[in-house]
């Protein structure tokens, strides 16, 4: 396979290389990543937008497989933007379909998939049309499983189930005509999930085993890993613990080899449940730690706020492109009008003087109308662009501020959790009591994990939010030292005197002295609060 790819590089056949990489799931992640980046460089160098958009889609698929939602979303957006610009509809539909899997809002997912399905149907792209139907069926299945009867009527909930099976049936009928093995395997998986939800375990096991057999032939390793995981979950529910362990081991080996981090998190969680059930507390704690570390890593790679910001930036870029087109059209029209005017003058020189003057007046009125309309359209686009930029700025500031506000609380929660863990595990407890404590601590630990991503990003966020503030301080208050800046950053975070003195390793009395000197250097009035001073400076930058 690799030698064939190198032969294709000699002809710079980027589309063929992308297709081989996409279809062969057995290639090492490092190799795939290196080749796709090489394809982007070649496409940019050759100014080939079609190759570039196709490569961004395959690179998005790569990051999706590695469970890095943010990078996957960014690459799908790049592909969507380029495809719209060059009017490559099949690439556009593929980018939309893949992007839909990363969206949170299920109605938005359905609308995005509907747009993609219409293009696939128009272009007679049956394989991708089947995929879009399958994805739509999955969304309706999720709506059915998650539906709350306090929100939806019973008729609506039953309709979700009906629509889910309708889209699966559409996909199945189309695939019977083309006989695509990979899609056949995916269909078995979706039916297996449904049977598992309905607790028809025999049918679910049969469906997942059929899927494994088909997917082994197509070398679809991630789907194989998922089948092992689902079979392990069913075995656990049936109290077949030895079988559960065997299946989890097979899933873990595949996930580690191909770096399927999203599946590793789920596998580690199943190990914790298994060893807790078997009273093996040491292994349960070991996999709890692995679960925690991998969850934090995934949280850093998947951030819904950042994806929203990327969408806003894409909208701004598209509006800027439209504005440039208006400006270009305006220049061309001005040129044509000048040429028309010269022709009119030439004709007027031959014609009677009165007729010439009247024609000049008519030309002048027509010129003003066209120019006014073009300028009006350009102004409307500029205003729309400004509103999008303001919305983007607000989203970024809101995202940063929310993370900063929760920082102090998260540190306290983690310290408390660690103290509890240490105390509980030192106690003389029976096996049953230890099991109960493990379950309680798991719940507490899961709550803390929800905010670990914010802790990992806190330094960079703080720097981003306050960069202009500290630049202002250094420029206008040269007496401020690095130590003063450190104290100032703690005060901005609204930490207590006790917390600050502990971080600076000084007494409360020394802290009061440092605060007094800092206020002097900043020329603050006696009744002026430092946080009010900070807010005033930051508000000036935002304004």
N, C-alpha and C positions, 0 to 999 in steps of 0.2 A: 504493500500500500504506500509506504513512504517513498519507495523508489519511483512509483508511478507519479506521485505528487511532484517530485523533483523534475521529472520529465515535463510535466505541465508548466512548471515555472519557466522553462526555457522558452516556451511559447507565450508566457505571461497570460495563461488562460485562468484568470482568477475565479470566474464563475464555476468552472469544472472543479477547481481545487476546493472551493467552498462546499460544493455538493458532496464531494468525497468525505470531507471532514464532518459534515452534518450527518451523513448516512452511516459512518463507521464509529460506533460508540466505544470501540475497544482501544482507541488511541489514547496515549497518556495525556493528562491535562496540560502538563508543561509544554509538550510538543504542539498541541492544538493552539494554545495561547500564543506561542512564538510565531506560528505560521499565520494566524489571523492578523496579528499586528504587522507582519510583513506584507500581507495582502492590502492592508489599509495604506501603508507607505507607497506601494506600487500604484494603487488606484489614485491616490492624491497626485503622485508624480505624473501619471498619464492623463490626469484631469478627466477620469472616467467615473462619472457619477453613478452609473448603474452598478458597476463593480463595487463601488464604495458603499452604496446602500445595501447591497446583498451581503457584503462582509460585515456590516454593522448588525444585520439580523442574526447571522451565524454567531458573531461574538456575543450578542445578547443572549442567544441560546446557551452558549458556553457558561456565561456568568449565572444564568438561571439554574443550570445544572449544579453549579457550585454553591447555590443558595445565596448568592449575592444579589438580592432584589434591586438594590439601588443602581448598581452598575448595569444590570440587565435592562432596567427601565430606561436608563440614560442612552444605551445603545439602540434600543427599539425606537426611542424618540428621534434620534439622529436619522435612522433609516426612514421613519415616517416623514420627516421634514424634507429630506432629499427626494424621496419618491413623489411627494406632492409637487415639488418644484419642477421635476423633469417629467411628470405625468406618467410614471411607471406604475400602473394600477395593480398588477399582480404583487409587486414588491410592497406597495402600500398596504394591500389587504393582509399580506403576511405579517407585516410590522404591527398592524392594528390587532390582529388575532393574538399574536404573542404578547403584546402589551396588555391586552385585556386580562390575562391571567394574573397580572400584578396589581390590578386595581382593587380597591376595597369595596367601593359601592357596587352592589350586585346589579342594580338597574343600569348603571354606566357600563358595566361589563357586557350586559345583554345588548345595549345599543351599539357598542363598539363592535361586537361580534356580528350584529345584524348588517352593519356597513361592510364588514369584511366578507360576509357570506354573499351579499349581493354582487360584489366584484368577482368572487370566485365563480359564482354561477354564470355571470356574464362572460367570463373568460374561459368557461368550461374546464376549470381546474378542479377536477373531481376529488383528488386526494386532499387538498386543503379545504375544500367544501365539507368533506366528511369530518375533518378535524374541528372545523368551526361548529358543526352540528354537535359533535361530542362535547366540546367545551360548553356550549349553551345548555346541553342536557345536564352537565355536572352542576351548573349554577342553579338550575331549577331543583335538582336533587338536594343541594345544600339548603335552598330556601325551604324545602319540605322538611328536612331534618331539623332545622333551626327554628321553624315557625312557632310562634307563641300564640296560643288561642286567645290571649287577651288583646293581641294586636290584629290578628287576621281572623276572618270568619272561617268556619270549617270548610265551606265551599271553596274558599281561596286556597286553603292548605291542600285540599284534595286536587285542586287544579294544578298546583306546583308539581305534584307527583305525576299527574297525567301528562303535563308538558315535558317533564324530564324523560319519560318513556317514549313520547312522540319523537323527540330529537334523537334519542338512541336508535329508535326504529328507522328513522330517515337515514341515519349514518349506516346502519346495518344493511339496508336494502341497496344503497349505493355501493357499498364495499363488496357485496355479493357479485356485482357486475365486473369489478376490477380485480378482486382477489388480493388486496394488499395485506400481507401477513402482519406487519407491524400494527396496522389499524385494527386487525382482527384481535390481536393480543390485548390492545387497549380496551376494546369493547368487552372482552372477558373480564378485565379488571373492574370496569364500571359496574357490570352486572354483579360481580363478586361483592363489591362494596354495598350494593343495594341489598343483597341477600344477607350480608353480615348485619346491616342495620335492622333488618327484619328478623334477625336471630334464626335464620334458616341456615345453620352452620354447614350442613352437608352440601347444600347447593353452593354456598359461598366457597368452601374448600375446593369443590370440583371446578368452579369458574377460575379461581386463582391458579390451580394446577394446570389447567388448559392454557391460561395466559403465559405461565412460565415456559411451557413447552414451545409455544409459538415464538416467544420473545428470545429464547435461547438461540433459535435459528437466525433471528434478525440482529443478534448481538446488542439488544437494547438493555444495557446493564442497569440503568437507573430503574426502569420498570421492573426488571427482575428483582432488584433489591427491595422494591416496594411490595412485591408479591411475598417474599420471604417474611417481611415485617408483618403484613396482614395475616398470613398463616400463623405466625407466632402469637399474635393477639387473639386469634380464634382459639388456638391450643390453650392459652392461658385461661380464657373464659370457660373452657371445657375441663379445667383442672389437670391438663396433661402437661406437667411441669418439665419433664425430661425433654419432651418434644418441643416445648417452648424454648428451652435453652439451646437446643440444636439449631432451630430455625433462626433465632436471634444471632447466633454465632455466624451463620452463613450470611445473614444480612449485614452484620458488622464488618466482615472481611471485605465484601464488595464496596460498602460505603467508604471504608478507610482507603482502599486501593484507588478509587476514582474520586475521592474527596467530595462525596455527597453529604455535606455538613448538615443540611436540614434533616436528612434521614438519620444521621448519627445522633442528633439530639433526641429524636423519637425512640431510637433503639436504646440509648442509655436510660431513658425514662422507663421503658419496659423492663430493663434489667433491674432497676430499683424496685419495681412492683414485684418482680419474680422473687428476688432475694429477700424482700421484706416478708412475702408470703411464706417463704421457707425458713424464716428466722435466722438467716445468715446476715447479721447486722453489719459485719465488717465490709462485706462486698456491697451491701446496700449503700453504705456511706461512701465507698470508693466510687461507685457509679453516680451517686448524687453529686460528687465533686466534678466528675467528668461532664455530667449534664449541665452543671452551673457554668463551667468554663466555656463549653461550646455554645450555650445559650447567649452568653455575653458577646461572644465573637459574632454570632448571627445577628444580634441586635444592632451591632455597629454597622453591619452590612445592609440592613433593611430599615429605612426610616421613611415613613409616609410623608412627613412634613417636607423632607428634602425632595421627594418625588413630586410633590405639589409645586415646589419652587421651580423644579426643572420644567414642569408643564407651563408655568407662567412665563419662564424665560423663552420657551419655544414660541409662545403666542406673541411675545414682544418682537422676537426675531422675524416672524412671519409678517407682522404689521410693518416692521421697518422695511422689509423687502417690498411690500406693496407700496409703501410711500416712495421708495426709490423708483419704482416703475412709473408712478404718477409724475414724478419730477422729470424722468427721462421723456415721457410722452409730452410733457409740457414744453420741454426744450425743442423737441421735434416739431411740435405744432407752431411754435414761435418762428422756427426756421422756414416752415412751409408758408406761413403767413407773410413773412418778409418777401419770399420769392413771388407769392401771388400779388403782393402789393407792387413789386417792380414790373411784373407783367401788366398789371392794370395801368400803371403810369405810362408804359410803352404804348399800350393801346390808346390811352387817353391823349397821348401826344399826336396821334394820327386823327383821332376823332374830334368832334366839335367840342369847344371849350366847356360848354355847360354840361354836356353829357359826361365829360371827363371828371368834372368837379362832383357831380352827383354820384358817380361810381366810386370815387374816393371816399365819400361820406358813408356809402353802404359798406364798403370794405372795412372802414374804421369801426363801425357798429358791430360787424360780425367778429372782428378780431377781439374786441372788448368782451363780447359774450363768451367766446371760447376760453379766453384767458381767465375770465372771472370764474367760470365753472371749474376749470382745472385747479385754480388756486383754492377755491372753496373745498374741493375734494381733498387736496393736500392738507389743508388746515384740519379737516375732520379726522384724517388718519393720524396727524400729529397729536391731537387731543386724546384720541383713543389710546395711542402709544404711551402718553404721559400717565393716563389713569392706570394702565397695566403696570408701569414702572413703580407707581406709588403703591399699588397692591402688593407687588413683589417685595418692596422695601418693608412694608408693614408685616408681611409674612415672616421675613428674615428676622426682624427685630423681635416679633412675638415669639418665634421659635427659640431665639437666644435667651430672652428674658425668662421664659417659662423654665428652661433648664437651670438657669442661675438661681432662681427663687427656691427650687427644690433641693439644691445642693446640700445646705446645712442639715436639712431634715434627713436626707438619705445617709449622710455620714453617721448621724445619731442612731438611725435604724440599724445600720450595719454593725456599729459597736455594740449595741444592745443585743442583737442577734448572736454575735460571736461570744459575748459574755454568757448568754443563756446556754449556748451550745456547750461551752466549756464546763459550766456548772452541772448541766444535766448529765453529761457523759462521765463525770467524776463520781456521781452518786452510786450507792450500792442498790441497784435495782434488779428485780427479777427479769427473766427473759420477756415475759408478757409486758411488764412495765416499760422495758426498753423499747419494745416494738411500738407501744403507744406513743412514747416520747419521740421516736423516729418519725412517726406519721405526723405528729404535731409540728416537729421542727421542719419537716418537708414543706408543710403549708406555709410556715413563716418564711422559709428560705425562698420559696417561689414568689412570695410577695416582694421580697427584697430584690429578686432578680429582675422584676419588671422595670426597675429604674437603673439597672447597672449601666446601660448605654449612656445615660446622662452623666454618670460619674466619670466614665471614660473620656467624655468629650468636654468636661467642665473647664479645663485649662484653656483649650483652644477657643471655646465659646466666650470665656471671660475676656480673653485677649481680643477677640473679634469685636465684642460689644464696646470695650473700653479703649480700643486702640487710639481713636481720635481724642478721647478724653485725656489720656496720659501724654499724648503728643502736645496737647494744649497746655498741660501742667508744666512739661519740660521747657516749652517755649516761653511761657509767661511767668514762671516762678523758678528761676535758675537755682535758688537756694535749696530746692527739694532734692533729697538724696535718694538712692536706691532703697534704703531702709524706710524712708518716708513713704515711697511709693508702695512698698509691701504693706505697711501699716494702713495706708489709704485704701488698698484693695480689700483688706479685711473689713474695714469700716463700711465700705460700699456694700459688701455682702451682708451688712447688718449683724455681724457676729457680736456676741456679748463680750464684756471686758475680760471675763474669766476665760472664755475660749481663745481670745486673742493673746492674752498673757501666756496661756499654755503653749500656743503655736510659736510665739516669739521667745519662749523660755525666759520670761522676765516676770518680776513681781507686779502686782496691781498698781502699787505706788509708782514704779518706774513707767508703767504704761500711761498713767495719768500725765506724767511729765512729758512723755513723748507726744501725747495727744495735744497738750498745751502748746508745745513748740511747733507742731505741725500746723495748728490753727494760726499761730503768729506768722509763719512763713506764707500761708495762703491769704493773709490779711483779712481774716474773717472777723466780723463784728461779734461782740459778746453774746448777743442773743441769736446769732445766725447758726443754724444747724449745718453740719458738714454734708449730710445727705441732700439738703435743699440746695446747697452749692453745687453738688455733683449733678443733680437733676436739671438745674438751670443750665449748666454747661452742655450736657448731653442733648437737652431740648433744642439748644441753638443749632447743634449739628444736624439733628433730624429735620428741623424746620428748613 
